[in-house]
Amino acid sequence: MTAQLFPAKPFLNDRLLVTGAGGQLGRRVVELLLEAGAPHVIATTRDPAKLADLAAKGVEVRAADFDDPASLETAFAGVDRLLLVSTDALDKPGRRIAQHRAAVAAAVKAGVKHIAYTSAPGVRPQAQGLDDHFWTEAAIFAQASLDWTILRHHLYAETILMGAGQALASGTLYTATAGKGRAYVTREDCARADVAALLGAEGRQVLEVTGPEAVTQDQLAALLAQVSGKPVAHQDIPLDALRAGLAGAGLPPAYVELLAVFDHDTAEGRHAVLTDTVESLTGKAPTSVATFLAGQKAALA
């Protein structure tokens, strides 16, 4: 099974580092690297005690604080290939890009040969949450000593569950997506793609990591109804109404604007891009939204 999931592993014996290993994506990447047989796996986190179980499996756990550049330089020492998992520091404008730039600089100083970075679709400046990704990519591209793989993760299928409760309770799924589709991809498929890039990617490339189809919100509402047994319909609303609804639900302003940007970009077709990245990297087709939701039947019901 391991050979099938990770068909190309020329860098299996390199020293491989995964940042943010205390988070869901980072932890899963580390677990999959171990399953693939990688002998030199390094995981960084602000609190190494939280990764004691991984350390017991042979992972070298190092402390790293993205707000402390010196800690990053120490953590990245001796590393050959690095997966930079984007942080969730959206609480203060400029904080996340400062963190990412510090990580790129530390990687270069440590002599890292290849960086894989978890980015997002539709990256561009002056777009809430996406401008950080844009400038992080730019910081990576500017390094002559680095090879890199930019992995633009499309919206996680898991994000569907964040709004499913309200939709099931009210019977209406509200979005401002103008009937356009989203190439939802599961976090598991993203983790497998990230691992494959760490183990096998060479040179410099930008990859869109997508699910197998672009699902509209009408289709999503129908799937939620089918799986839950409850009536759900989709209602498209203006973007300003979406913002007002999210703010009224108590979301912080930064997250209100980020979610609004996602709907805006979906309406413009930026999230309907489809690629074979997951299958070409891992040897296994990505999971469909229908299959993912079927696995969540108990929770949705």
PyMOL commands that set and color helices and strands:
alter all, ss='L'
color gray80, all
select helices_A, chain A and resi 2-5+24-35+48-56+69-75+95-110+131-141+157-170+187-200+217-228+239-248+253-267+277-282+289-294+297-300
alter helices_A, ss='H'
color red, helices_A
select strands_A, chain A and resi 16-18+41-45+60-63+81-84+114-119+147-153+172-175+204-209+233-236
alter strands_A, ss='S'
color yellow, strands_A
deselect
rebuild
show_as cartoon
